Amino acid sequence: MSNLPYLAQSAFPLVWLVVPAAGAFVRARHAASRRQALEIWQRWWAVGAFGYGSLWMTVAFLGAPDVMATAIGFDRTPFMFEIAFANLGLAVMGFRAASASARERVTVGLGGGMFLWGALAGHLYQWFARGDHSPGNTGGVLVNDLLIPAVMIILAVRSRRLERAAPRPAAQTAV
């Protein structure tokens, strides 16, 4: 494979990090508070990285399984169908996280992390133990598998801390 197509295929998954980050950056510049900016970042990340990124993987594995098998350096197997639906689960969690509490977003990040960090370990194993340098096994996919859940968790934890630090309104008493 020549360098340019390999680089393009390897880097493509990064679109699911770059687009939400760019959108959140542009939109959060106009936020009235730090808390509002953090909420914008969480929503963009949940919908863009988790939601649409995982939905794209669902469609790719269901609609073009031979292409995906080649991209990851494996023969087509029945497990690709299962990977598609695992990604659909991540997409649903991502879209749900857009309107969730910070606590629920931590849970979404952890749940997604169990699948994606496991996939990351698998990719690294295939890379180093088996020499699989396919564009769908190395490069952008490694960054996505690491950062998508990690950023979700970090943003949600920061949000929870801001919630705890915010002054509570005085309790109203009945007269």
Secondary structure, 3 states (H helix, E strand, C coil): CCHHHHHHHHHHHHHHHHHHHHHHHHHHCCCCCHHHHHHHHHHHHHHHHHHHHHHHHHHHHHHCHHHHHHHHCCCCCCHHHHHHHHHHHHHHHHHHHCCCCHHHHHHHHHHHHHHHHHHHHHHHHHHHHHCCCCCCCCCHHHHHHHHHHHHHHHHHHHHHHHHHHCCCCCCCCCC
